[in-house]
Amino acid sequence: MFEDIKAIFRNDPAAKNIEFLLYPSLHSIIVHRYISHPLYRIKIPFIPRLISQIMRFLTGIEIHPGAKIGKGFFINHSMGTVIGETTEIGKNCTLFHNVTLGGTGKHEGKRHPTIGDNVLIGTGAILLGPIKVGNNVKIGADTFIINKNVPDNCTIVGTPGRIVKLNGKKVNIQINKGG
């Protein structure tokens, strides 16, 4: 929990003192980490999903109880964020509002994205399918990525998504081509 509080101060210049206690992102992640996810892991039916839906109503953030989320997680402005059941999120990741980490409906088992460490995902981005997003990645606002992996150390933008920076060098690589 302390890493998540630090993430608020690291990512939001408006956070000055104990107002972090009012952040819906913090409320959602605490309930997810300490109530709904543990209940889901021990296979208690219905209750973890009910809790996640109550948190969705209260905060505008939908985190499926099965999602695995690393320390230092922060959702800025929160509203409209959806994190699917088999999503895995690494350490020190930031999402802005209205981000979807979802499935396509065409996969079984692992159906949702795996996000590396130190990833920033901009407002309205949509990542679908069992894709892997590498470490130290920046995904721009309204970027759309479906069924295509994203390498480490890059910046990706657009609909469809294209890599515009890779390992510190400007590039233009279409990742969703033919996908």
N, C-alpha and C positions, 0 to 999 in steps of 0.2 A: 504494500500500500504506500509506503514512503517513497518508493521510486515513481509511483504514479503521481503523487503530490509534487515531487520535484519536476516531473514532466510538465505540469501545469505552469510552474514558474519559468521553466526553460522555454516554453513555447508561446506563452501568452503575456505580452508586455503589460496588459491591463491588470494582471494579478499582482496585487501589492502586499496583502497581509492575509488574514484568516478568511478572506472571501473565497478562497479555494473550496471551502466547505459548501459553497452554493453551486458548484459546477456539476451539471447533470452527468458529465463524462465520469467524474469521480464516483458519483452515486451508482451509476450503472456498472462500472468495473468492480467496485467493492462487492455489490450484490452478486455479480457473476462469479468472481473469484472465490468468495467465501460461502455462498449459499447454493445458487443454481448449478454451477459447474460441478462441485463436489457431489451434490445429489444425483446429477446426471451420470457421473462416473460410477456410482454404486448402483446404477440402474433402477432408481426409484422412478416409477412412471408418473406422468402427468404433472406433478408438483413443480419440477424444474422449469418446464415449459410455461406453466401458469405464472410462475415468478417472472420469467423473462417477458411475458406479455404485460404483466403489471408494470414492469420497469419501462417497457416500450410506451405504455400509456402515460406514465409519469415524466419520462425524460425525452421521448422521441427517438430513442436509441433502441434498436432491436438486436440483441446479441443472443444467438441460439445457445442454449446451455452446453452444447457439445463443443463449441469453439474453444481453441487453446490460444491464450493471449499472454505474451511475455510482459516482463516488468517495464515500467516507464512508458506506459501506453497513455495516449491523450487524444480525445476527439474534440476539436475546436468547434464551438457553436453547436455541435452535436445533432441537431434535429435532422431526421430523415436517414440516419445511418443504419445500414443493415449488414449484419455479419452472420454468414451462414454456418450451418452445423459443423462441417468438416474444415472450416477455415482455421489456419494456424498463423499467428502473428508473432513476429520476433520481438526483440527488446528495442526500447526507445523508438517506437513508431508513433507517427502522428497522422490522424485522419482529419479532414475538414468535413463540414456538414454535407449531408446528402450523398455519401459514398456508399456504394453497394459492392460487397464482396460476396457474390452469389454463384449459383449453379446455372447450368444451361438446361437442365432437365434431361440431358442425354447421357449422363454418366451414372454409374453405380459405385458405391464405396466412397472413395475420395472424390468429392464433387465441387469443392470450393477452393479458392486460392490459398497458397502458402506464401506468406509475406516474410521476407528476410528481416535482418536487424537494420535499424536506422533508416527506415523508409518513411517518406512523406507522401501522402496521397491527397491531392487537391480536391476542392469542392466539386461535387457532382460526378466524380470519376466512377466508372463502372468496370469492374474486373470480374469476368465470368469464367467458370470452369475450373478444373483442377490444375491451374497454372502455377508456376513458381516465379516469384518476383525476388530478384537477388538482393544482396545487402547494399546499403548506401544508394538507394534509388529514389529519384524524385519523379512523381507522376503528376502531371499538370491537371488543372481544372477541366472538367468535362471530357477527359480522355476515356476512350473506350477500348478495352482489351478483352478479347475472347479467345480462349484456347491457345494462347501463344505465351511462351515463357519470356521473361524480361531478365537480361543479364545484370550482374553486379555493376555498380558504379556508373549508372547512366541516368539521363533525364529523358523522359518520354512524354509526348504531348499529342493531342489531336484525336480526331475521330475519322478514320480509324487511327489507332496509336502508331506513332513512329518515334524512333530514337533520334534525338537531336544532339545529344552529348553522350560520349562514351569514353570513359577513362580520361576525362578532362579535355577531350578534343571534339570539335563540332563535326557532326555527321548527319546523314539523313537516311535512316534505314526504316523502311516500312515493315512493321512486324505482323500486321493483320492481313497482309496480302494473301489472297486465296484462302483465308481462314474463315 
